[in-house]
Amino acid sequence: MPKAYVNGVDIEYVAAGDPDGPPLLLIPGLGLQLTVWEPGFVDLLCERGFFVIRLDNRDSGLSTKLKGEPDLASVLGGDFSSVPYSIGEMADDAAVLLAHLGLEQVHVVGMSLGGMIAQSLAIRYPQLVASVCSIMSTTGDPSVGAPTDAAAGVLLQPAGSSREEAIVRSVEIGRTIGSPKYPAGDDVLRERAAAAYDRSYSPEGLARQLAAILSATDRTPALGHLRLPFLVIHGEDDPLVTLSGGEATARAVPGASLLTFPGMGHDLPPQLWDEITTAIAANTVTPSLA
């Protein structure tokens, strides 16, 4: 897969579909790699005519791993001095990558942290972003989208010190935050976890990304200035970014649409891929308010 040196870091990316089709950027979530967008999901978007670009955010996958260990306890207490970078800088990575690829305007889809990056990308580069789909994400307002105690607890457990420990921990996370109506079997969760570990394992990078989330400012006022097709997708049973985060995102953006799914948690169940990709495609042809 190709790599581009942008914004001071190497960003790994991969493209699929018709290069002459409308470009669509997929941004993964916290600690996740571009492979979280599974081939079947990507294929559905390609079948709808899109030129689909996936990237590894900085500090995940095969992109640059930075240095420095954030003091998450201090960050939670409001001291951001150990935070190495912001969500805005992660959005800058995406913007410079798109410029590197010669793309002047793209549709952007992001999940969880990726949704936050997609929102920031639209705020910082309004001429670059043609539409946004923010999936299982939130605005940065700490009063909405807060995780349940169980979800927060499993996410903050110590990282695995071996391959097997890391896989077991990942399976536990998947069980806790996944979709109750569409549960993935432990064999599927384990296979995904093993593949992710073997491609790249960086718990320190996850901590740095988490520090960027925890130190983010509320994007609500800036989201109110957006004038573009904006779709919010959220699981009604998401324990990690609870539904109020998606609802607040939709309220913040003028003309935004909100699509929620009963029984969906903090993942993308294959049973919903067709409906989700159909909604993404429809959003890209929604008239702008501008």
Phi and psi in degrees as GROMACS dihedral restraints (atoms count N, CA, C in turn):
[ dihedral_restraints ]
;  ai    aj    ak    al  type     phi  dphi    fc
    3     4     5     6     1   -77.0    20    10
    4     5     6     7     1   160.6    20    10
    6     7     8     9     1  -134.7    20    10
    7     8     9    10     1   141.1    20    10
    9    10    11    12     1  -124.4    20    10
   10    11    12    13     1   136.2    20    10
   12    13    14    15     1   -87.8    20    10
   13    14    15    16     1   109.3    20    10
   15    16    17    18     1  -138.2    20    10
   16    17    18    19     1   139.8    20    10
   18    19    20    21     1    55.8    20    10
   19    20    21    22     1    30.3    20    10
   21    22    23    24     1    85.3    20    10
   22    23    24    25     1     4.2    20    10
   24    25    26    27     1  -137.3    20    10
   25    26    27    28     1   157.8    20    10
   27    28    29    30     1   -87.6    20    10
   28    29    30    31     1   126.8    20    10
   30    31    32    33     1  -114.3    20    10
   31    32    33    34     1   120.0    20    10
   33    34    35    36     1   -80.1    20    10
   34    35    36    37     1   138.4    20    10
   36    37    38    39     1  -149.6    20    10
   37    38    39    40     1   164.3    20    10
   39    40    41    42     1  -147.6    20    10
   40    41    42    43     1   145.0    20    10
   42    43    44    45     1  -123.7    20    10
   43    44    45    46     1   149.5    20    10
   45    46    47    48     1  -146.1    20    10
   46    47    48    49     1   156.8    20    10
   48    49    50    51     1    95.8    20    10
   49    50    51    52     1  -171.9    20    10
   51    52    53    54     1   -77.3    20    10
   52    53    54    55     1   115.9    20    10
   54    55    56    57     1   -59.7    20    10
   55    56    57    58     1   -19.1    20    10
   57    58    59    60     1   -89.1    20    10
   58    59    60    61     1    -3.9    20    10
   60    61    62    63     1   -80.1    20    10
   61    62    63    64     1   169.0    20    10
   63    64    65    66     1   -62.9    20    10
   64    65    66    67     1   127.1    20    10
   66    67    68    69     1   -72.5    20    10
   67    68    69    70     1   140.5    20    10
   69    70    71    72     1  -135.9    20    10
   70    71    72    73     1   123.3    20    10
   72    73    74    75     1  -100.1    20    10
   73    74    75    76     1   129.1    20    10
   75    76    77    78     1  -106.9    20    10
   76    77    78    79     1   123.9    20    10
   78    79    80    81     1  -114.8    20    10
   79    80    81    82     1   122.1    20    10
   81    82    83    84     1   -79.2    20    10
   82    83    84    85     1   172.5    20    10
   84    85    86    87     1   -94.2    20    10
   85    86    87    88     1  -166.3    20    10
   87    88    89    90     1   -56.3    20    10
   88    89    90    91     1   119.8    20    10
   90    91    92    93     1    68.8    20    10
   91    92    93    94     1     4.0    20    10
   93    94    95    96     1   -96.4    20    10
   94    95    96    97     1   160.1    20    10
   96    97    98    99     1  -110.0    20    10
   97    98    99   100     1   169.2    20    10
   99   100   101   102     1   -59.4    20    10
  100   101   102   103     1   -21.8    20    10
  102   103   104   105     1   -71.4    20    10
  103   104   105   106     1    -9.7    20    10
  105   106   107   108     1   -64.7    20    10
  106   107   108   109     1   -26.2    20    10
  108   109   110   111     1   -80.8    20    10
  109   110   111   112     1    99.0    20    10
  111   112   113   114     1   -70.0    20    10
  112   113   114   115     1   154.9    20    10
  114   115   116   117     1   -53.9    20    10
  115   116   117   118     1   -40.4    20    10
  117   118   119   120     1   -63.1    20    10
  118   119   120   121     1   -37.5    20    10
  120   121   122   123     1   -66.7    20    10
  121   122   123   124     1   -46.6    20    10
  123   124   125   126     1   -62.4    20    10
  124   125   126   127     1   -41.1    20    10
  126   127   128   129     1   -59.8    20    10
  127   128   129   130     1   -40.3    20    10
  129   130   131   132     1   -62.3    20    10
  130   131   132   133     1   -38.4    20    10
  132   133   134   135     1   -69.0    20    10
  133   134   135   136     1   -40.2    20    10
  135   136   137   138     1   -63.7    20    10
  136   137   138   139     1   -38.7    20    10
  138   139   140   141     1   -63.8    20    10
  139   140   141   142     1   -25.3    20    10
  141   142   143   144     1   -86.8    20    10
  142   143   144   145     1     8.2    20    10
  144   145   146   147     1    97.0    20    10
  145   146   147   148     1     2.2    20    10
  147   148   149   150     1   -83.2    20    10
  148   149   150   151     1   150.0    20    10
  150   151   152   153     1   -94.7    20    10
  151   152   153   154     1   105.4    20    10
  153   154   155   156     1   -97.8    20    10
  154   155   156   157     1   125.1    20    10
  156   157   158   159     1  -115.0    20    10
  157   158   159   160     1   127.4    20    10
  159   160   161   162     1  -115.6    20    10
  160   161   162   163     1   144.9    20    10
  162   163   164   165     1  -132.0    20    10
  163   164   165   166     1   155.8    20    10
  165   166   167   168     1   -91.5    20    10
  166   167   168   169     1   120.9    20    10
  168   169   170   171     1   -61.0    20    10
  169   170   171   172     1   157.7    20    10
  171   172   173   174     1   -52.1    20    10
  172   173   174   175     1   142.6    20    10
  174   175   176   177     1    73.0    20    10
  175   176   177   178     1    17.5    20    10
  177   178   179   180     1  -146.0    20    10
  178   179   180   181     1   159.5    20    10
  180   181   182   183     1    58.5    20    10
  181   182   183   184     1  -134.7    20    10
  183   184   185   186     1  -101.5    20    10
  184   185   186   187     1    10.1    20    10
  186   187   188   189     1   -80.1    20    10
  187   188   189   190     1   171.4    20    10
  189   190   191   192     1   -56.8    20    10
  190   191   192   193     1   134.1    20    10
  192   193   194   195     1   -97.9    20    10
  193   194   195   196     1   123.5    20    10
  195   196   197   198     1   -86.0    20    10
  196   197   198   199     1  -175.6    20    10
  198   199   200   201     1  -120.6    20    10
  199   200   201   202     1   166.7    20    10
  201   202   203   204     1   100.3    20    10
  202   203   204   205     1   132.2    20    10
  204   205   206   207     1  -105.7    20    10
  205   206   207   208     1   113.6    20    10
  207   208   209   210     1   -69.1    20    10
  208   209   210   211     1   146.2    20    10
  210   211   212   213     1   -88.9    20    10
  211   212   213   214     1    92.2    20    10
  213   214   215   216     1   -64.5    20    10
  214   215   216   217     1   -32.5    20    10
  216   217   218   219     1   -63.3    20    10
  217   218   219   220     1   -42.4    20    10
  219   220   221   222     1   -67.9    20    10
  220   221   222   223     1   -39.0    20    10
  222   223   224   225     1   -61.5    20    10
  223   224   225   226     1   -43.1    20    10
  225   226   227   228     1   -62.5    20    10
  226   227   228   229     1   -27.8    20    10
  228   229   230   231     1   -86.3    20    10
  229   230   231   232     1     0.9    20    10
  231   232   233   234     1    99.4    20    10
  232   233   234   235     1     2.8    20    10
  234   235   236   237     1   -96.3    20    10
  235   236   237   238     1   108.4    20    10
  237   238   239   240     1  -100.9    20    10
  238   239   240   241     1    15.5    20    10
  240   241   242   243     1   -65.8    20    10
  241   242   243   244     1   -23.2    20    10
  243   244   245   246     1   -94.8    20    10
  244   245   246   247     1     1.7    20    10
  246   247   248   249     1   -75.9    20    10
  247   248   249   250     1   120.7    20    10
  249   250   251   252     1   -79.0    20    10
  250   251   252   253     1   -24.4    20    10
  252   253   254   255     1  -163.0    20    10
  253   254   255   256     1   170.4    20    10
  255   256   257   258     1  -112.0    20    10
  256   257   258   259     1   167.5    20    10
  258   259   260   261     1   -60.7    20    10
  259   260   261   262     1   -35.8    20    10
  261   262   263   264     1   -59.4    20    10
  262   263   264   265     1   -39.6    20    10
  264   265   266   267     1   -68.0    20    10
  265   266   267   268     1   -33.2    20    10
  267   268   269   270     1   -67.4    20    10
  268   269   270   271     1   -35.5    20    10
  270   271   272   273     1   -66.0    20    10
  271   272   273   274     1   -37.6    20    10
  273   274   275   276     1   -60.4    20    10
  274   275   276   277     1   -39.3    20    10
  276   277   278   279     1   -55.0    20    10
  277   278   279   280     1   -47.8    20    10
  279   280   281   282     1   -63.6    20    10
  280   281   282   283     1   -42.0    20    10
  282   283   284   285     1   -62.8    20    10
  283   284   285   286     1   -42.8    20    10
  285   286   287   288     1   -71.4    20    10
  286   287   288   289     1   -34.6    20    10
  288   289   290   291     1   -60.6    20    10
  289   290   291   292     1   -44.8    20    10
  291   292   293   294     1   -63.6    20    10
  292   293   294   295     1   -37.8    20    10
  294   295   296   297     1   -64.4    20    10
  295   296   297   298     1   -41.0    20    10
  297   298   299   300     1   -58.1    20    10
  298   299   300   301     1   -35.5    20    10
  300   301   302   303     1   -83.8    20    10
  301   302   303   304     1    -1.5    20    10
  303   304   305   306     1    75.4    20    10
  304   305   306   307     1    24.2    20    10
  306   307   308   309     1   -98.1    20    10
  307   308   309   310     1   125.1    20    10
  309   310   311   312     1   -91.7    20    10
  310   311   312   313     1   -24.4    20    10
  312   313   314   315     1  -155.1    20    10
  313   314   315   316     1   136.5    20    10
  315   316   317   318     1  -139.6    20    10
  316   317   318   319     1   158.4    20    10
  318   319   320   321     1   -89.8    20    10
  319   320   321   322     1   142.6    20    10
  321   322   323   324     1  -127.1    20    10
  322   323   324   325     1   131.2    20    10
  324   325   326   327     1  -126.7    20    10
  325   326   327   328     1   128.1    20    10
  327   328   329   330     1  -135.6    20    10
  328   329   330   331     1   142.8    20    10
  330   331   332   333     1  -109.1    20    10
  331   332   333   334     1   133.9    20    10
  333   334   335   336     1    56.8    20    10
  334   335   336   337     1  -118.4    20    10
  336   337   338   339     1   -54.4    20    10
  337   338   339   340     1   -36.5    20    10
  339   340   341   342     1   -62.2    20    10
  340   341   342   343     1   -33.0    20    10
  342   343   344   345     1   -65.8    20    10
  343   344   345   346     1   -38.4    20    10
  345   346   347   348     1   -64.4    20    10
  346   347   348   349     1   -41.5    20    10
  348   349   350   351     1   -65.1    20    10
  349   350   351   352     1   -41.5    20    10
  351   352   353   354     1   -61.1    20    10
  352   353   354   355     1   -42.9    20    10
  354   355   356   357     1   -60.6    20    10
  355   356   357   358     1   -46.2    20    10
  357   358   359   360     1   -64.5    20    10
  358   359   360   361     1   -36.6    20    10
  360   361   362   363     1   -62.0    20    10
  361   362   363   364     1   -43.5    20    10
  363   364   365   366     1   -67.0    20    10
  364   365   366   367     1   -36.1    20    10
  366   367   368   369     1   -69.0    20    10
  367   368   369   370     1   -44.5    20    10
  369   370   371   372     1   -82.0    20    10
  370   371   372   373     1   -27.9    20    10
  372   373   374   375     1  -133.2    20    10
  373   374   375   376     1    64.9    20    10
  375   376   377   378     1   -61.2    20    10
  376   377   378   379     1   -28.3    20    10
  378   379   380   381     1   -77.7    20    10
  379   380   381   382     1   -16.9    20    10
  381   382   383   384     1   -86.0    20    10
  382   383   384   385     1   -29.4    20    10
  384   385   386   387     1  -101.2    20    10
  385   386   387   388     1   120.2    20    10
  387   388   389   390     1   -86.5    20    10
  388   389   390   391     1   -33.6    20    10
  390   391   392   393     1  -159.5    20    10
  391   392   393   394     1   161.1    20    10
  393   394   395   396     1  -130.7    20    10
  394   395   396   397     1   139.2    20    10
  396   397   398   399     1  -123.8    20    10
  397   398   399   400     1   114.6    20    10
  399   400   401   402     1  -104.2    20    10
  400   401   402   403     1   114.3    20    10
  402   403   404   405     1  -108.9    20    10
  403   404   405   406     1   131.2    20    10
  405   406   407   408     1    43.6    20    10
  406   407   408   409     1    49.4    20    10
  408   409   410   411     1  -128.9    20    10
  409   410   411   412     1  -170.2    20    10
  411   412   413   414     1  -155.5    20    10
  412   413   414   415     1  -179.6    20    10
  414   415   416   417     1   -94.9    20    10
  415   416   417   418     1   -11.6    20    10
  417   418   419   420     1    95.2    20    10
  418   419   420   421     1    -6.4    20    10
  420   421   422   423     1   -75.3    20    10
  421   422   423   424     1   117.1    20    10
  423   424   425   426     1   -67.4    20    10
  424   425   426   427     1   -10.6    20    10
  426   427   428   429     1   -84.3    20    10
  427   428   429   430     1    -4.4    20    10
  429   430   431   432     1  -128.5    20    10
  430   431   432   433     1   154.4    20    10
  432   433   434   435     1    73.6    20    10
  433   434   435   436     1    10.8    20    10
  435   436   437   438     1   -62.8    20    10
  436   437   438   439     1   142.3    20    10
  438   439   440   441     1   -71.9    20    10
  439   440   441   442     1   156.7    20    10
  441   442   443   444     1   -69.1    20    10
  442   443   444   445     1   162.9    20    10
  444   445   446   447     1   -60.1    20    10
  445   446   447   448     1   -39.8    20    10
  447   448   449   450     1   -65.1    20    10
  448   449   450   451     1   -42.7    20    10
  450   451   452   453     1   -67.2    20    10
  451   452   453   454     1   -44.3    20    10
  453   454   455   456     1   -63.0    20    10
  454   455   456   457     1   -40.5    20    10
  456   457   458   459     1   -64.0    20    10
  457   458   459   460     1   -43.6    20    10
  459   460   461   462     1   -71.0    20    10
  460   461   462   463     1   -33.2    20    10
  462   463   464   465     1   -69.5    20    10
  463   464   465   466     1   -32.5    20    10
  465   466   467   468     1   -93.2    20    10
  466   467   468   469     1     6.9    20    10
  468   469   470   471     1   -64.3    20    10
  469   470   471   472     1   153.0    20    10
  471   472   473   474     1   -57.3    20    10
  472   473   474   475     1   145.1    20    10
  474   475   476   477     1   -67.0    20    10
  475   476   477   478     1   151.3    20    10
  477   478   479   480     1   -67.9    20    10
  478   479   480   481     1   139.3    20    10
  480   481   482   483     1   -93.7    20    10
  481   482   483   484     1    -3.1    20    10
  483   484   485   486     1  -139.3    20    10
  484   485   486   487     1   169.2    20    10
  486   487   488   489     1   -58.9    20    10
  487   488   489   490     1   -46.5    20    10
  489   490   491   492     1   -64.7    20    10
  490   491   492   493     1   -41.9    20    10
  492   493   494   495     1   -63.0    20    10
  493   494   495   496     1   -41.3    20    10
  495   496   497   498     1   -64.0    20    10
  496   497   498   499     1   -40.3    20    10
  498   499   500   501     1   -66.2    20    10
  499   500   501   502     1   -46.2    20    10
  501   502   503   504     1   -59.6    20    10
  502   503   504   505     1   -43.0    20    10
  504   505   506   507     1   -63.8    20    10
  505   506   507   508     1   -42.0    20    10
  507   508   509   510     1   -63.4    20    10
  508   509   510   511     1   -40.6    20    10
  510   511   512   513     1   -62.9    20    10
  511   512   513   514     1   -40.9    20    10
  513   514   515   516     1   -63.2    20    10
  514   515   516   517     1   -41.4    20    10
  516   517   518   519     1   -61.9    20    10
  517   518   519   520     1   -46.1    20    10
  519   520   521   522     1   -59.9    20    10
  520   521   522   523     1   -40.3    20    10
  522   523   524   525     1   -63.1    20    10
  523   524   525   526     1   -39.3    20    10
  525   526   527   528     1   -75.8    20    10
  526   527   528   529     1   -40.6    20    10
  528   529   530   531     1  -105.3    20    10
  529   530   531   532     1    -3.8    20    10
  531   532   533   534     1   -72.1    20    10
  532   533   534   535     1   179.1    20    10
  534   535   536   537     1   -79.7    20    10
  535   536   537   538     1   119.0    20    10
  537   538   539   540     1   -65.2    20    10
  538   539   540   541     1   -29.9    20    10
  540   541   542   543     1   -80.6    20    10
  541   542   543   544     1   -23.1    20    10
  543   544   545   546     1  -130.8    20    10
  544   545   546   547     1    60.8    20    10
  546   547   548   549     1   -69.2    20    10
  547   548   549   550     1   136.4    20    10
  549   550   551   552     1   -84.0    20    10
  550   551   552   553     1   137.9    20    10
  552   553   554   555     1   -66.7    20    10
  553   554   555   556     1   157.0    20    10
  555   556   557   558     1   -60.5    20    10
  556   557   558   559     1   -30.5    20    10
  558   559   560   561     1   -66.2    20    10
  559   560   561   562     1   -38.5    20    10
  561   562   563   564     1   -68.2    20    10
  562   563   564   565     1   -46.0    20    10
  564   565   566   567     1   -61.0    20    10
  565   566   567   568     1   -39.7    20    10
  567   568   569   570     1   -68.6    20    10
  568   569   570   571     1   -40.8    20    10
  570   571   572   573     1   -62.4    20    10
  571   572   573   574     1   -44.1    20    10
  573   574   575   576     1   -61.9    20    10
  574   575   576   577     1   -44.5    20    10
  576   577   578   579     1   -63.9    20    10
  577   578   579   580     1   -40.9    20    10
  579   580   581   582     1   -64.9    20    10
  580   581   582   583     1   -43.2    20    10
  582   583   584   585     1   -64.2    20    10
  583   584   585   586     1   -40.6    20    10
  585   586   587   588     1   -65.8    20    10
  586   587   588   589     1   -42.6    20    10
  588   589   590   591     1   -61.7    20    10
  589   590   591   592     1   -45.0    20    10
  591   592   593   594     1   -68.6    20    10
  592   593   594   595     1   -28.4    20    10
  594   595   596   597     1   -76.7    20    10
  595   596   597   598     1   -45.5    20    10
  597   598   599   600     1  -171.3    20    10
  598   599   600   601     1   131.3    20    10
  600   601   602   603     1  -125.8    20    10
  601   602   603   604     1   117.1    20    10
  603   604   605   606     1  -145.1    20    10
  604   605   606   607     1    75.3    20    10
  606   607   608   609     1   -62.5    20    10
  607   608   609   610     1   -28.8    20    10
  609   610   611   612     1   -67.1    20    10
  610   611   612   613     1   -36.2    20    10
  612   613   614   615     1   -65.6    20    10
  613   614   615   616     1   -39.4    20    10
  615   616   617   618     1   -60.2    20    10
  616   617   618   619     1   -41.3    20    10
  618   619   620   621     1   -62.9    20    10
  619   620   621   622     1   -38.7    20    10
  621   622   623   624     1   -68.6    20    10
  622   623   624   625     1   -40.2    20    10
  624   625   626   627     1   -63.9    20    10
  625   626   627   628     1   -40.4    20    10
  627   628   629   630     1   -62.8    20    10
  628   629   630   631     1   -38.1    20    10
  630   631   632   633     1   -62.1    20    10
  631   632   633   634     1   -36.5    20    10
  633   634   635   636     1   -63.7    20    10
  634   635   636   637     1   -39.8    20    10
  636   637   638   639     1   -65.0    20    10
  637   638   639   640     1   -48.3    20    10
  639   640   641   642     1   -67.3    20    10
  640   641   642   643     1   -24.5    20    10
  642   643   644   645     1   -97.6    20    10
  643   644   645   646     1     2.4    20    10
  645   646   647   648     1   -70.1    20    10
  646   647   648   649     1   146.3    20    10
  648   649   650   651     1   -83.5    20    10
  649   650   651   652     1   160.9    20    10
  651   652   653   654     1   -67.9    20    10
  652   653   654   655     1   121.4    20    10
  654   655   656   657     1   -85.8    20    10
  655   656   657   658     1    -2.2    20    10
  657   658   659   660     1   -53.0    20    10
  658   659   660   661     1   -50.1    20    10
  660   661   662   663     1   -60.0    20    10
  661   662   663   664     1   -42.7    20    10
  663   664   665   666     1   -68.5    20    10
  664   665   666   667     1   -36.1    20    10
  666   667   668   669     1   -62.0    20    10
  667   668   669   670     1   -29.3    20    10
  669   670   671   672     1   -66.8    20    10
  670   671   672   673     1   -14.7    20    10
  672   673   674   675     1   -94.1    20    10
  673   674   675   676     1    -4.9    20    10
  675   676   677   678     1   -72.3    20    10
  676   677   678   679     1   142.7    20    10
  678   679   680   681     1  -134.6    20    10
  679   680   681   682     1    76.7    20    10
  681   682   683   684     1  -157.0    20    10
  682   683   684   685     1   161.2    20    10
  684   685   686   687     1   -59.8    20    10
  685   686   687   688     1   127.7    20    10
  687   688   689   690     1  -139.4    20    10
  688   689   690   691     1   120.1    20    10
  690   691   692   693     1  -116.7    20    10
  691   692   693   694     1   132.4    20    10
  693   694   695   696     1  -111.5    20    10
  694   695   696   697     1   126.7    20    10
  696   697   698   699     1  -118.5    20    10
  697   698   699   700     1   132.6    20    10
  699   700   701   702     1  -150.0    20    10
  700   701   702   703     1   144.1    20    10
  702   703   704   705     1   -81.4    20    10
  703   704   705   706     1   134.7    20    10
  705   706   707   708     1   -71.8    20    10
  706   707   708   709     1   -14.5    20    10
  708   709   710   711     1  -118.2    20    10
  709   710   711   712     1    33.1    20    10
  711   712   713   714     1   -76.8    20    10
  712   713   714   715     1   117.0    20    10
  714   715   716   717     1   -90.1    20    10
  715   716   717   718     1   -13.4    20    10
  717   718   719   720     1   -91.5    20    10
  718   719   720   721     1   -48.2    20    10
  720   721   722   723     1  -119.2    20    10
  721   722   723   724     1    96.7    20    10
  723   724   725   726     1   -67.4    20    10
  724   725   726   727     1   163.2    20    10
  726   727   728   729     1   -54.7    20    10
  727   728   729   730     1   -31.6    20    10
  729   730   731   732     1   -59.4    20    10
  730   731   732   733     1   -26.6    20    10
  732   733   734   735     1   -66.0    20    10
  733   734   735   736     1   -43.9    20    10
  735   736   737   738     1   -67.7    20    10
  736   737   738   739     1   -41.4    20    10
  738   739   740   741     1   -62.1    20    10
  739   740   741   742     1   -40.7    20    10
  741   742   743   744     1   -66.7    20    10
  742   743   744   745     1   -36.9    20    10
  744   745   746   747     1   -62.2    20    10
  745   746   747   748     1   -45.9    20    10
  747   748   749   750     1   -64.2    20    10
  748   749   750   751     1   -38.2    20    10
  750   751   752   753     1   -67.0    20    10
  751   752   753   754     1   -31.6    20    10
  753   754   755   756     1   -72.8    20    10
  754   755   756   757     1   -30.8    20    10
  756   757   758   759     1   -99.2    20    10
  757   758   759   760     1   121.1    20    10
  759   760   761   762     1   -56.8    20    10
  760   761   762   763     1   128.6    20    10
  762   763   764   765     1    76.4    20    10
  763   764   765   766     1     6.4    20    10
  765   766   767   768     1   -66.1    20    10
  766   767   768   769     1   150.6    20    10
  768   769   770   771     1  -105.3    20    10
  769   770   771   772     1   144.9    20    10
  771   772   773   774     1  -120.6    20    10
  772   773   774   775     1   123.6    20    10
  774   775   776   777     1  -120.9    20    10
  775   776   777   778     1   116.9    20    10
  777   778   779   780     1  -118.0    20    10
  778   779   780   781     1   154.7    20    10
  780   781   782   783     1  -127.5    20    10
  781   782   783   784     1   118.5    20    10
  783   784   785   786     1   -60.6    20    10
  784   785   786   787     1   139.6    20    10
  786   787   788   789     1    80.5    20    10
  787   788   789   790     1    -2.7    20    10
  789   790   791   792     1   -90.7    20    10
  790   791   792   793     1   133.3    20    10
  792   793   794   795     1  -102.7    20    10
  793   794   795   796     1  -139.8    20    10
  795   796   797   798     1   -99.1    20    10
  796   797   798   799     1    62.7    20    10
  798   799   800   801     1  -162.7    20    10
  799   800   801   802     1  -180.0    20    10
  801   802   803   804     1  -117.5    20    10
  802   803   804   805     1    89.8    20    10
  804   805   806   807     1   -64.1    20    10
  805   806   807   808     1   135.9    20    10
  807   808   809   810     1   -55.4    20    10
  808   809   810   811     1   -28.9    20    10
  810   811   812   813     1   -63.4    20    10
  811   812   813   814     1   -19.5    20    10
  813   814   815   816     1  -107.0    20    10
  814   815   816   817     1    -0.4    20    10
  816   817   818   819     1   -58.8    20    10
  817   818   819   820     1   -44.2    20    10
  819   820   821   822     1   -62.4    20    10
  820   821   822   823     1   -45.4    20    10
  822   823   824   825     1   -67.2    20    10
  823   824   825   826     1   -38.7    20    10
  825   826   827   828     1   -68.0    20    10
  826   827   828   829     1   -46.4    20    10
  828   829   830   831     1   -68.5    20    10
  829   830   831   832     1   -31.8    20    10
  831   832   833   834     1   -63.4    20    10
  832   833   834   835     1   -42.7    20    10
  834   835   836   837     1   -66.7    20    10
  835   836   837   838     1   -38.8    20    10
  837   838   839   840     1   -61.0    20    10
  838   839   840   841     1   -46.8    20    10
  840   841   842   843     1   -62.1    20    10
  841   842   843   844     1   -42.2    20    10
  843   844   845   846     1   -63.8    20    10
  844   845   846   847     1   -36.7    20    10
  846   847   848   849     1   -64.5    20    10
  847   848   849   850     1   -31.7    20    10
  849   850   851   852     1   -70.0    20    10
  850   851   852   853     1   -17.4    20    10
  852   853   854   855     1  -110.5    20    10
  853   854   855   856     1    11.3    20    10
  855   856   857   858     1   -71.8    20    10
  856   857   858   859     1   133.5    20    10
  858   859   860   861     1   -60.1    20    10
  859   860   861   862     1   140.1    20    10
  861   862   863   864     1   -75.8    20    10
  862   863   864   865     1   154.4    20    10
  864   865   866   867     1   -80.8    20    10
  865   866   867   868     1   -11.0    20    10
